[in-house]
Amino acid sequence: MQDEGKQSFRVVAALIRQEGKVLLTQRWPGKHLGLTWEFPGGKVEIGENDNQALKRELLEELGIDVEIGTCCFETRHGYGSKEVHLLIYRCSILNGTPTAIDVKAIEWVGENELSTKSFPPADLLFVQELSLGRIGTEEVVVNAGTNIENEDEENDIVIKPAQVISRPPRK
Ligand SMILES: Nc1nc2c([nH]c(=O)n2[C@H]2C[C@H](O)[C@@H](COP(=O)(O)OP(=O)(O)OP(=O)(O)O)O2)c(=O)[nH]1
């Protein structure tokens, strides 16, 4: 069931990898999903495209300038009364050293150690694919479909199964 009253946000985030590690940022306590670890980024503001928003967020949060590559994950996830349309892009650092300017903390985490961190529900399929080594440097897109969990008991719960729509070619 489509909830027309639901606020929807387009959110862009970055997959930044170096030497088998992934850059994660920790959300501030007391905020939505406080203290969870996530892929750095944020909401796309009116008048911005995804690239502009992601570049702005990474400069504000981490003080880095990045080159933005292809999208590797897309999902729509319902958090109670709001819906997040999350897109994760492969990025590489052009300038600057990531610093926790406007995030609680940053950490480079080994792709095989991601399960030690707590992530927002919207990210879980992507984190699983990443830790299984299924997200290559290009082409693969994981599309988790729509996963709307209505906290309002009067509404239907609609959960569509997640799916991987593209895999790297077999060698
Ligand atoms: N950046 C980022 N956000 C994520 C991820 N996964 C996920 O569910 N989100 C959610 C958390 C937030 O609800 C939203 C990101 O928006 P945000 O960080 O600008 O929002 P916020 O509420 O912290 O900030 P604000 O409204 O105060 O500006 O997307 C992720 O991997 N990275």
The ligand as an SDF file (V2000), in Angstrom:
LIG
                    3D

 32 34  0  0  0  0  0  0  0  0999 V2000
   24.5880    9.0210    4.3960 N   0  0  0  0  0  0  0  0  0  0  0  0
   23.9070    7.9000    4.5640 C   0  0  0  0  0  0  0  0  0  0  0  0
   22.6120    7.9320    4.9890 N   0  0  0  0  0  0  0  0  0  0  0  0
   21.9830    6.7530    5.1220 C   0  0  0  0  0  0  0  0  0  0  0  0
   22.6170    5.5210    4.8430 C   0  0  0  0  0  0  0  0  0  0  0  0
   21.7310    4.5110    5.0710 N   0  0  0  0  0  0  0  0  0  0  0  0
   20.5670    5.0780    5.4940 C   0  0  0  0  0  0  0  0  0  0  0  0
   19.5380    4.4850    5.8050 O   0  0  0  0  0  0  0  0  0  0  0  0
   20.7210    6.4500    5.5300 N   0  0  0  0  0  0  0  0  0  0  0  0
   19.6620    7.3520    5.9530 C   0  0  0  0  0  0  0  0  0  0  0  0
   19.8950    7.9850    7.2960 C   0  0  0  0  0  0  0  0  0  0  0  0
   19.1530    9.3100    7.1590 C   0  0  0  0  0  0  0  0  0  0  0  0
   17.7850    9.0690    7.4520 O   0  0  0  0  0  0  0  0  0  0  0  0
   19.3120    9.6530    5.6990 C   0  0  0  0  0  0  0  0  0  0  0  0
   20.5250   10.5170    5.4420 C   0  0  0  0  0  0  0  0  0  0  0  0
   20.2550   11.8300    5.5980 O   0  0  0  0  0  0  0  0  0  0  0  0
   21.1260   12.8090    6.5190 P   0  0  0  0  0  0  0  0  0  0  0  0
   22.2300   12.0750    7.1790 O   0  0  0  0  0  0  0  0  0  0  0  0
   21.3960   14.0440    5.7740 O   0  0  0  0  0  0  0  0  0  0  0  0
   19.9990   13.0950    7.4840 O   0  0  0  0  0  0  0  0  0  0  0  0
   20.0510   13.5810    8.9390 P   0  0  0  0  0  0  0  0  0  0  0  0
   18.6700   13.3530    9.4310 O   0  0  0  0  0  0  0  0  0  0  0  0
   21.2000   12.9500    9.6530 O   0  0  0  0  0  0  0  0  0  0  0  0
   20.4090   15.0790    8.7520 O   0  0  0  0  0  0  0  0  0  0  0  0
   19.4830   16.3470    8.7560 P   0  0  0  0  0  0  0  0  0  0  0  0
   18.0980   15.9120    8.3740 O   0  0  0  0  0  0  0  0  0  0  0  0
   19.5990   16.8070   10.1550 O   0  0  0  0  0  0  0  0  0  0  0  0
   20.1440   17.2240    7.7420 O   0  0  0  0  0  0  0  0  0  0  0  0
   19.5370    8.4080    5.0200 O   0  0  0  0  0  0  0  0  0  0  0  0
   23.9690    5.5070    4.4050 C   0  0  0  0  0  0  0  0  0  0  0  0
   24.6110    4.4790    4.1590 O   0  0  0  0  0  0  0  0  0  0  0  0
   24.5620    6.7270    4.2830 N   0  0  0  0  0  0  0  0  0  0  0  0
  1  2  1  0
  2  3  2  0
  2 32  1  0
  3  4  1  0
  4  5  2  0
  4  9  1  0
  5  6  1  0
  5 30  1  0
  6  7  1  0
  7  8  2  0
  7  9  1  0
  9 10  1  0
 10 11  1  0
 10 29  1  0
 11 12  1  0
 12 13  1  0
 12 14  1  0
 14 15  1  0
 14 29  1  0
 15 16  1  0
 16 17  1  0
 17 18  2  0
 17 19  1  0
 17 20  1  0
 20 21  1  0
 21 22  2  0
 21 23  1  0
 21 24  1  0
 24 25  1  0
 25 26  2  0
 25 27  1  0
 25 28  1  0
 30 31  2  0
 30 32  1  0
M  END
$$$$
